[in-house]
Amino acid sequence: MTVSGTRPLPVRRVLERLRRALGEVEPWPGQCDLEYVCGAVLVQNTAWTNVQRALDALREATAFDERRLLALDDDELRTLIRPAGFMRAKSATLRSWASWSLSPAGRGAEHLDDDALRDALLALRGIGPETADVIALMVFHRRRFIFDAYGRRLLAQAGYNVGRGYEPTRRALEERIDAEALSLAELVEIHGLILEAGKRARAAGGWEVYGPSIGVAPGQTEQGRP
């Protein structure tokens, strides 16, 4: 998934070109930690429009308070998140997070180093690598590049060797991207920009069409030439 004989475009340059093409995009929606977590869990295997309906219902029922969420019975919680699908699994994950976040371990998680925090999040029911990294970025303010499907497509277009899934790609590229020293704010920004760019790329016919039009291709200079 790379262009042979070319050098990948540095991620910082990718960020600059996405900014130039897209301007300012809305940040990941959320007003509090639990809303961020609910969004990260509910978005799995569904469209954001469905997630938004579920979040609106949760907001009205719980005001995104962990204790109020835990006070709901199973049927109530599943009904609230029904628009996002997979109600049994996702409701169990939300309960797992809420219980943990109120526990001594959860309350002290902000003091963990990055690896220990990731391990703690991955130990929670239903939290996989992608969701753990989104939570680390948005809730715990840790520097994390999100190697989701949108991110992998963007990186492939920029000339990187991209794996078939989240963890293979993260293991292969995280150290290289970390070396570019993007700030927390830049990592949050590029996550939002990548999501928006991915939608536009799909509408344009794919990254191979859209990428060159905004200067995202391996080996490009500021003028778009090798």
PAZAPA-4460 file (N, C-alpha, C; in steps of 0.05 Angstrom, whole numbers, plus 32768, in hexadecimal, padded with zeros to 4 digits):
% residues 226
    n_x    n_y    n_z   ca_x   ca_y   ca_z    c_x    c_y    c_z   seq   type   mol
   8010   7FE8   8000   8000   8000   8000   8011   8019   8000     1      M     A
   8028   8018   7FF3   8039   8030   7FF0   8040   8033   7FD3     2      T     A
   804B   804B   7FCD   8055   8050   7FB2   8073   804A   7FB2     3      V     A
   807B   8037   7FA1   8096   802E   7FA1   80AA   8044   7F9A     4      S     A
   80C0   8046   7FA9   80D5   8058   7FA2   80D1   8075   7FAB     5      G     A
   80BD   807A   7FBB   80B8   8095   7FC4   80B9   8096   7FE2     6      T     A
   80BD   80AD   7FED   80BF   80B1   800A   80A4   80BA   8015     7      R     A
   809B   80AE   802B   8081   80B6   8036   8081   80D4   803D     8      P     A
   806A   80E0   803A   8067   80FC   8042   8065   80FD   8060     9      L     A
   8077   810D   806D   8075   810F   808B   8059   8116   8094    10      P     A
   8052   810B   80AB   8037   8110   80B5   8032   812E   80BB    11      V     A
   8047   813C   80C3   8043   8158   80C8   803C   8167   80AE    12      R     A
   8048   815E   8098   8041   816A   807E   8024   8162   8076    13      R     A
   801D   814A   807C   8001   8141   8077   7FEE   8154   8086    14      V     A
   7FF4   8159   80A0   7FE3   816B   80B0   7FE1   8186   80A3    15      L     A
   7FF7   8191   809A   7FF7   81AC   808D   7FE5   81AC   8074    16      E     A
   7FE7   8197   8065   7FD7   8196   804C   7FBA   8191   8051    17      R     A
   7FB4   8182   8065   7F98   817F   806D   7F8C   8199   8077    18      L     A
   7F9C   81A7   8087   7F93   81C1   8090   7F8D   81D4   8079    19      R     A
   7F9F   81D4   8066   7F9C   81E6   804F   7F83   81DF   803E    20      R     A
   7F7E   81C5   803C   7F68   81BC   802B   7F4D   81BE   8039    21      A     A
   7F4D   81B9   8053   7F34   81B6   8062   7F2E   81CD   8075    22      L     A
   7F42   81DC   807C   7F3E   81F1   8090   7F39   81E4   80AB    23      G     A
   7F2A   81F2   80BC   7F24   81E8   80D7   7F0C   81D5   80D6    24      E     A
   7F0F   81BE   80E2   7EF8   81AB   80E4   7EEF   81A9   8100    25      V     A
   7ED7   81A0   8104   7ECC   819D   811E   7EDC   8187   812D    26      E     A
   7EE2   818C   8147   7EF1   8178   8156   7EDE   8160   815C    27      P     A
   7EEB   814B   8165   7EDB   8133   816D   7EC6   813D   8181    28      W     A
   7EAC   8138   817C   7E97   8143   818D   7E97   8137   81A9    29      P     A
   7E95   8148   81BD   7E94   813F   81D8   7E99   8156   81EB    30      G     A
   7E89   8157   8201   7E8C   816C   8214   7E97   8162   822F    31      Q     A
   7E9A   8148   8231   7EA5   813D   824A   7EB0   8122   8244    32      C     A
   7EBF   8116   8257   7ECD   80FD   8253   7EBA   80E7   824B    33      D     A
   7EA3   80E4   8259   7E91   80CE   8253   7E85   80D1   8237    34      L     A
   7E80   80E9   822E   7E75   80ED   8213   7E8A   80E4   81FE    35      E     A
   7EA3   80EB   8202   7EB8   80E2   81F0   7EB9   80C4   81EF    36      Y     A
   7EB8   80B7   8207   7EBA   809A   8208   7EA2   808D   81FA    37      V     A
   7E8A   8097   8200   7E72   808D   81F3   7E74   808F   81D5    38      C     A
   7E7E   80A5   81CB   7E81   80A8   81AE   7E95   8094   81A3    39      G     A
   7EAB   8090   81B1   7EC0   807E   81A7   7EB6   8061   81A7    40      A     A
   7EA6   805A   81BA   7E9B   803F   81BC   7E85   803B   81A8    41      V     A
   7E72   804E   81A7   7E5A   804A   8196   7E60   804B   8179    42      L     A
   7E75   8059   8171   7E7B   805D   8154   7E85   8043   8147    43      V     A
   7E8C   802F   8157   7E96   8016   814C   7E81   8009   813A    44      Q     A
   7E88   8005   8121   7E77   7FF6   810E   7E5D   8004   8108    45      N     A
   7E5C   801F   8109   7E44   802D   8101   7E4B   8049   80F8    46      T     A
   7E38   8057   80ED   7E3C   8072   80E3   7E38   8086   80FA    47      A     A
   7E46   809D   80F7   7E45   80B1   810D   7E28   80BC   8110    48      W     A
   7E18   80BD   80FB   7DFD   80C7   80FE   7DED   80B5   8112    49      T     A
   7DF2   809B   8112   7DE6   8089   8125   7DF0   808E   8141    50      N     A
   7E0A   8093   8143   7E17   8098   815D   7E0B   80B1   8169    51      V     A
   7E07   80C6   8159   7DFD   80DF   8164   7DE1   80DC   8170    52      Q     A
   7DD0   80CB   8163   7DB6   80C6   816F   7DB8   80B9   818A    53      R     A
   7DCA   80A5   818C   7DCE   8098   81A5   7DDA   80AA   81BB    54      A     A
   7DED   80BB   81B3   7DF8   80CF   81C6   7DE3   80E2   81D0    55      L     A
   7DD2   80EB   81BE   7DBD   80FE   81C6   7DAB   80F1   81DB    56      D     A
   7DA4   80D7   81D7   7D94   80C9   81EA   7DA2   80C5   8205    57      A     A
   7DBC   80BE   8204   7DCB   80BB   821C   7DCE   80D6   822B    58      L     A
   7DD2   80EB   821D   7DD4   8105   8229   7DBB   810C   8239    59      R     A
   7DA4   8107   822D   7D8B   810E   823A   7D86   80FC   8252    60      E     A
   7D8E   80E3   8251   7D89   80D0   8266   7D9D   80D2   827D    61      A     A
   7DB6   80D8   8277   7DCB   80D6   828B   7DDB   80EF   8290    62      T     A
   7DD8   8103   827E   7DE9   811B   827E   7E07   8113   827E    63      A     A
   7E0C   80FC   8273   7E27   80F1   8271   7E35   80F0   828D    64      F     A
   7E26   80E6   82A0   7E30   80E1   82BB   7E32   80C3   82BF    65      D     A
   7E4A   80BA   82C6   7E4F   809D   82C8   7E3C   808F   82DC    66      E     A
   7E36   809C   82F2   7E24   808F   8306   7E08   808C   82FB    67      R     A
   7DFF   80A0   82EC   7DE4   809E   82E1   7DE3   8089   82CB    68      R     A
   7DF9   8086   82BC   7DFA   8071   82A8   7DF9   8056   82B5    69      L     A
   7E08   8052   82CA   7E08   8039   82D8   7DED   8032   82E5    70      L     A
   7DDE   8047   82EC   7DC4   8043   82F8   7DAF   8039   82E5    71      A     A
   7DB4   803C   82CB   7DA1   8031   82B7   7DA1   8013   82B7    72      L     A
   7D8A   8006   82B3   7D8A   7FE9   82B0   7D93   7FE3   8293    73      D     A
   7D98   7FC9   828F   7DA3   7FC1   8275   7D90   7FC9   825E    74      D     A
   7D77   7FC4   8261   7D64   7FCB   824B   7D63   7FE8   8246    75      D     A
   7D64   7FF9   825A   7D64   8016   8257   7D7C   801F   8247    76      E     A
   7D93   8016   824F   7DAC   801E   8242   7DAD   8015   8225    77      L     A
   7DA5   7FFC   8220   7DA5   7FF2   8205   7D91   8001   81F3    78      R     A
   7D7B   8008   81FE   7D67   8018   81EE   7D73   8033   81E7    79      T     A
   7D81   803F   81F9   7D8C   805A   81F4   7DA1   8059   81DD    80      L     A
   7DB0   8044   81DC   7DC6   8043   81C8   7DBE   8032   81B0    81      I     A
   7DA6   802A   81AE   7D9D   8019   8197   7DA4   8024   817C    82      R     A
   7DA2   803E   8177   7DA9   8048   815C   7DC5   8041   8153    83      P     A
   7DD8   803D   8166   7DF4   8037   815F   7DF9   801A   815B    84      A     A
   7DE4   8009   8160   7DE7   7FEC   815B   7DF9   7FDE   8170    85      G     A
   7DF9   7FC3   816F   7E0A   7FB3   8181   7E05   7FBB   819E    86      F     A
   7DEB   7FBD   81A5   7DE5   7FC9   81BF   7DF0   7FBA   81D7    87      M     A
   7DEF   7F9F   81D6   7DF8   7F8F   81ED   7E16   7F93   81F2    88      R     A
   7E26   7F91   81DC   7E43   7F94   81E0   7E4A   7FB0   81E8    89      A     A
   7E3E   7FC4   81DA   7E46   7FE0   81E0   7E3C   7FE9   81FB    90      K     A
   7E25   7FE0   8204   7E1B   7FE7   821F   7E2D   7FDB   8234    91      S     A
   7E37   7FC3   8230   7E49   7FB7   8243   7E64   7FC6   8244    92      A     A
   7E6D   7FD0   822D   7E86   7FDF   822D   7E82   7FFA   823C    93      T     A
   7E6C   8007   8237   7E67   8020   8245   7E65   801C   8263    94      L     A
   7E58   8007   826C   7E57   8001   8289   7E73   7FFB   8294    95      R     A
   7E83   7FEC   8284   7E9E   7FE6   828D   7EAF   8000   8291    96      S     A
   7EAD   8012   827D   7EBB   802B   8280   7EB1   803B   8298    97      W     A
   7E97   803E   829B   7E8C   804E   82B0   7E94   8043   82CB    98      A     A
   7E93   8029   82CF   7E9B   801D   82E8   7EB9   8022   82EE    99      S     A
   7EC9   801E   82D9   7EE6   8022   82DD   7EED   803F   82E2   100      W     A
   7EE0   8051   82D4   7EE7   806E   82D8   7EE0   8078   82F3   101      S     A
   7ECD   806B   8301   7EC6   8073   831C   7ED7   8064   8331   102      L     A
   7EE5   804F   8329   7EF5   803F   833B   7F10   804E   8342   103      S     A
   7F1D   8045   8357   7F38   8051   835D   7F4B   804E   8345   104      P     A
   7F4A   8038   8337   7F5C   8034   8320   7F56   8048   830A   105      A     A
   7F3C   804C   8305   7F35   805F   82F0   7F3B   807C   82F8   106      G     A
   7F36   8083   8311   7F3B   809E   831A   7F59   80A5   831A   107      R     A
   7F69   8090   831D   7F86   8095   831D   7F93   8090   8302   108      G     A
   7F84   808B   82ED   7F8F   8084   82D3   7F9F   809A   82C7   109      A     A
   7F97   80B3   82CD   7FA5   80CA   82C0   7FC3   80CA   82C8   110      E     A
   7FCA   80BC   82DE   7FE6   80BC   82E7   7FF6   80A5   82DA   111      H     A
   7FE9   8094   82CB   7FF7   807E   82BE   8008   8088   82A7   112      L     A
   801E   807A   82A1   802C   8081   8288   801C   8077   8270   113      D     A
   8024   807F   8259   8014   8079   8241   800F   805C   823C   114      D     A
   8024   804B   8240   8021   802F   823B   800F   8022   8250   115      D     A
   8012   802A   8269   8001   801E   827E   7FE4   8027   827B   116      A     A
   7FE0   803F   8272   7FC4   8049   826D   7FB8   8038   8257   117      L     A
   7FC7   8034   8242   7FBC   8025   822B   7FB5   8008   8234   118      R     A
   7FC6   7FFC   8244   7FC0   7FE1   824E   7FA7   7FE1   825F   119      D     A
   7FA4   7FF6   8270   7F8C   7FF7   8281   7F73   7FFA   8270   120      A     A
   7F74   800A   825C   7F5C   800E   824A   7F56   7FF5   823B   121      L     A
   7F6B   7FE7   8231   7F66   7FCE   8222   7F5B   7FB8   8233   122      L     A
   7F5F   7FBA   824D   7F55   7FA6   8260   7F37   7FA9   8264   123      A     A
   7F2B   7FBF   825D   7F0F   7FC4   8260   7EFF   7FB5   824B   124      L     A
   7EE8   7FAB   8252   7ED8   7F9B   8240   7ED1   7FAC   8227   125      R     A
   7ED6   7FA1   8210   7ECD   7FAD   81F7   7EDF   7FC4   81ED   126      G     A
   7EF5   7FCA   81FB   7F07   7FDF   81F2   7F1E   7FD3   81E3   127      I     A
   7F1F   7FD9   81C9   7F35   7FCF   81B8   7F4A   7FE4   81B4   128      G     A
   7F5E   7FDE   81A4   7F75   7FF1   81A1   7F6C   800C   8196   129      P     A
   7F5B   800D   8182   7F53   8027   8177   7F44   8037   818B   130      E     A
   7F30   802B   8198   7F21   803A   81AC   7F32   8043   81C4   131      T     A
   7F45   8032   81CC   7F57   8039   81E2   7F67   8051   81DB   132      A     A
   7F71   8052   81C2   7F82   8069   81BA   7F71   8083   81B7   133      D     A
   7F58   8080   81AD   7F47   8098   81AC   7F42   80A3   81C8   134      V     A
   7F3C   8091   81DA   7F37   8099   81F6   7F50   80A6   8202   135      I     A
   7F67   809A   81FD   7F80   80A5   8207   7F85   80C1   81FD   136      A     A
   7F7F   80C5   81E3   7F83   80DF   81D6   7F6E   80F4   81E1   137      L     A
   7F55   80ED   81E0   7F40   8101   81E5   7F39   8104   8203   138      M     A
   7F3C   80EF   8213   7F34   80F1   822F   7F4C   80F5   8241   139      V     A
   7F62   80E7   823B   7F7A   80E9   824C   7F8F   80FB   8241   140      F     A
   7F8A   8106   822A   7F9C   811A   821E   7FB9   8110   821A   141      H     A
   7FBA   80F7   820F   7FD3   80EB   8208   7FD8   80ED   81EA   142      R     A
   7FF1   80F0   81E3   7FF8   80F3   81C7   7FF5   80D8   81B9   143      R     A
   7FE1   80D7   81A8   7FDB   80BE   819A   7FD2   80C4   817D   144      R     A
   7FDF   80B7   816A   7FD5   80B8   814F   7FC1   80A1   814C   145      F     A
   7FAA   80A6   8140   7F95   8091   813E   7F98   8083   8123   146      I     A
   7F9F   806A   8124   7FA3   805A   810B   7F8A   804B   8103   147      F     A
   7F73   8059   8103   7F5A   804D   80FB   7F5A   804A   80DC   148      D     A
   7F43   8040   80D2   7F42   803C   80B5   7F46   8055   80A5   149      A     A
   7F3B   806C   80AF   7F40   8085   80A1   7F5E   808C   80A2   150      Y     A
   7F6A   8089   80B9   7F86   8090   80BC   7F98   807E   80AB   151      G     A
   7F91   8064   80A9   7FA2   8052   8099   7FA0   8059   807B   152      R     A
   7F88   8060   8072   7F85   8067   8056   7F95   8080   8050   153      R     A
   7F94   8094   8062   7FA3   80AC   805E   7FC1   80A7   805E   154      L     A
   7FCB   8096   8071   7FE7   8090   8072   7FF0   8081   8059   155      L     A
   7FE0   806F   8050   7FE7   8060   8037   7FE9   8074   8020   156      A     A
   7FD7   8086   801E   7FD8   809A   8008   7FF2   80AB   800B   157      Q     A
   7FFA   80B0   8023   8012   80C0   8028   802C   80B0   8024   158      A     A
   802A   8096   801E   8041   8086   8017   804B   8073   802C   159      G     A
   803C   806F   8042   8045   805E   8058   803D   8041   8053   160      Y     A
   804D   802E   805D   8045   8012   805D   8031   800E   8073   161      N     A
   8019   8008   806C   8002   8006   807E   7FF9   7FE9   8080   162      V     A
   7FF5   7FE0   8099   7FEC   7FC5   809E   7FCE   7FC2   8098   163      G     A
   7FC5   7FA9   809C   7FA9   7FA3   8096   7F96   7FAB   80AD   164      R     A
   7FA1   7FB1   80C4   7F90   7FB8   80DB   7F9D   7FCD   80EC   165      G     A
   7F90   7FD3   8102   7F99   7FE9   8113   7FB4   7FE3   8120   166      Y     A
   7FB6   7FCD   812E   7FCE   7FC8   813E   7FE7   7FC3   812C   167      E     A
   7FE5   7FB4   8116   7FFD   7FB1   8105   8007   7FCC   80FB   168      P     A
   7FF5   7FDE   80F4   7FFD   7FF8   80EB   8009   8009   8101   169      T     A
   7FFC   8008   8118   8006   8018   812F   8023   800F   8136   170      R     A
   8027   7FF4   8138   8041   7FEA   813F   8056   7FF2   812B   171      R     A
   804E   7FF3   8111   8062   7FF9   80FC   8068   8017   80FB   172      A     A
   8055   8028   8101   8058   8045   80FB   8058   8058   8113   173      L     A
   804F   804E   812A   804C   8061   8140   8066   806F   8148   174      E     A
   807B   8060   814A   8095   806C   8151   809E   8081   813D   175      E     A
   809A   807B   8124   80A2   808E   810F   8091   80A8   8110   176      R     A
   8077   80A5   8115   8066   80BD   8117   806C   80CC   8131   177      I     A
   8070   80BD   8146   8077   80CA   8160   8090   80DC   815D   178      D     A
   80A3   80D3   814C   80BC   80E2   8149   80B7   80FD   813C   179      A     A
   80A0   8101   8130   809A   811C   8124   8091   8130   813A   180      E     A
   808C   8125   8152   8086   8136   8169   806E   8149   8165   181      A     A
   8058   813E   8159   8040   814E   8158   8035   8152   8174   182      L     A
   802B   8169   8179   8020   816F   8193   8005   8161   8197   183      S     A
   7FFC   8161   81B0   7FE1   8156   81B6   7FCC   8164   81A5   184      L     A
   7FCD   817E   81A4   7FB9   818D   8194   7FBA   8186   8177   185      A     A
   7FD2   8182   816C   7FD5   817B   8150   7FCB   815E   814B   186      E     A
   7FCE   814C   815E   7FC4   8131   815A   7FA6   8130   815B   187      L     A
   7F9A   8140   816D   7F7D   8142   816D   7F73   814E   8153   188      V     A
   7F81   8163   814A   7F79   8170   8131   7F7B   815E   8119   189      E     A
   7F91   814F   8117   7F94   813F   80FF   7F81   8127   80FF   190      I     A
   7F79   811E   8117   7F64   8109   8118   7F4A   8113   810B   191      H     A
   7F42   812B   8113   7F2A   8136   8107   7F2C   813C   80EA   192      G     A
   7F44   8146   80E1   7F48   814C   80C5   7F48   8132   80B4   193      L     A
   7F54   811D   80BF   7F55   8104   80B0   7F38   80F9   80AC   194      I     A
   7F27   80FB   80C1   7F0C   80F1   80BE   7EFD   8101   80A8   195      L     A
   7F00   811B   80A8   7EF3   812B   8093   7EFF   8126   8078   196      E     A
   7F1A   8124   8076   7F26   811E   805C   7F1E   8103   8051   197      A     A
   7F1B   80F0   8063   7F12   80D5   805A   7EF7   80D6   804D   198      G     A
   7EE5   80E6   8059   7ECA   80E8   804D   7ECC   80F5   8031   199      K     A
   7EDD   8109   802F   7EDF   8117   8015   7EED   8105   8000   200      R     A
   7F01   80F6   800A   7F0E   80E3   7FF7   7EFB   80CE   7FEC   201      A     A
   7EEA   80C4   7FFE   7ED6   80B0   7FF5   7EC3   80BD   7FE0   202      R     A
   7EBA   80D5   7FE5   7EA9   80E3   7FD2   7EB6   80E9   7FB7   203      A     A
   7ED1   80ED   7FB8   7EE0   80F3   7FA0   7EE8   80DB   7F90   204      A     A
   7EE4   80C3   7F9B   7EEB   80AB   7F8D   7F03   809C   7F98   205      G     A
   7F0C   80A4   7FB0   7F22   8097   7FBD   7F3A   80A9   7FC1   206      G     A
   7F4C   80A0   7FD3   7F63   80B0   7FDA   7F76   80B4   7FC2   207      W     A
   7F77   80A0   7FB0   7F89   80A3   7F99   7F80   80BA   7F87   208      E     A
   7F67   80C2   7F89   7F5D   80D9   7F7A   7F5F   80F2   7F8B   209      V     A
   7F56   80F0   7FA4   7F54   8108   7FB5   7F70   8111   7FBF   210      Y     A
   7F81   80FD   7FC6   7F9A   8104   7FD3   7FAB   8117   7FC3   211      G     A
   7FB1   8111   7FAA   7FC2   8124   7F9A   7FB6   8140   7F97   212      P     A
   7F9B   8141   7F98   7F8E   815C   7F95   7F93   816E   7FAC   213      S     A
   7F9A   8163   7FC3   7FA0   8173   7FDB   7FBD   8171   7FE3   214      I     A
   7FCD   8165   7FD2   7FEA   8163   7FD8   7FF2   814D   7FEB   215      G     A
   7FE1   8139   7FEE   7FE8   8122   7FFF   7FEF   810A   7FEE   216      V     A
   8009   8107   7FEA   8013   80F1   7FDA   8031   80EE   7FE2   217      A     A
   803C   80D6   7FE0   8058   80D2   7FE8   806B   80E2   7FD7   218      P     A
   807F   80EE   7FE4   8094   80FB   7FD6   808E   8116   7FCB   219      G     A
   8076   8121   7FD2   806F   813B   7FC7   807D   8152   7FD6   220      Q     A
   8084   8167   7FC8   808E   817F   7FD4   8077   8192   7FD9   221      T     A
   807D   81AA   7FE2   8067   81BE   7FE6   805A   81C4   7FCC   222      E     A
   8068   81C2   7FB5   805C   81C8   7F9C   804E   81B0   7F8F   223      Q     A
   804F   8199   7F9E   8041   8181   7F95   8052   8171   7F81   224      G     A
   806C   8177   7F7E   807D   8168   7F6C   8092   8158   7F7C   225      R     A
   809A   8141   7F72   80AE   8131   7F80   80C8   8141   7F83   226      P     A
***
